[in-house]
Amino acid sequence: MSCLPFLLVMLDIIARLPPKNVAQCKLVCKEWLDFILERKFVRAHCHYVRASADQKLLMVGWKTIEVHSLNYKSPGFILPRGVTRPFYAYPSRMFFLASLDGMLCVCLQNTCELVVWNPLTTKFKKLANSNSQGFYKVDSDALGFFVDSSDDYNILHIKRRRGTMTVYIYSMELNSWSTVRFLKHRPYHHYTYLWWPATLCGGGLYFVVAQCHGRSDGLTVIRFDVNSKSFSELCFPNAYDDEVSGSLIS
């Protein structure tokens, strides 16, 4: 009886297993461990997890965080699992800004630090540094979480301070920040503009940007191409109602 090819076993069989079972597969041998840690396996596994009927709901209280299992194919009550926070912050003092492939980007209210955190594995990374990068203001900044063409996880941080705008990208592969150019001669750095949370879809991060008065003619969609690292403007659809808002779905 012939053996199945190694890549077929790993990418078409093991990658379809639940996260707990994949973690157990790391103990089989060093070859399996090394391959499971590679980005192509992680991406394949995340693809299957997103398509699974078994999803997770993070319930945030004043002092506690719990993970609940949600399965639309066999709904029922499943005991929640408490989540241990590896950093000091009450859940009520944490702003959950974005999520991708089981990871959360969180702002700690007491320090304004950005943190990438996996609540199931408890691994985390603080992104703030001595150059004032990685500090987030909830009332003025905007953020998106994405994967580029090299399978590198990135955080896009649009930072507005004192009438100026700077756009930073944090690379998890390089563990460093860099800057990218925003659109020239555009007014979106002013505090009269509100930025909605980003939606990741089709190789782009999309932000709805609105003037504070909320009229439909003051709404714009800003797209950030995650591969070319460039911005563009999209027209917001015409609306008959002046007091209109919009939400992006992927």
ABEGO torsion letter per residue (X at the ends): XBBBBAAAAAAAAAAABBAAAAAAAAAABAAAAAAAABAAAAAAAAAAAAABABBBBBBBBAABBBBBBBBAABBEBBBBBBBBBABBBBAAABBBABBBGGBBBBBBAAAGBBBBBBAAAGBBBBABBAAGBGBBBAAABBBBBBBBAAGBBBBBBBBBBGGBBBBBBBBAAAGBBBBBBBBBGBAAABAABBBBBBBBBGGBBBBBBBBAAGBAAABBBBBBBAAAGBBBBBBBBBBABABBBBBBBX
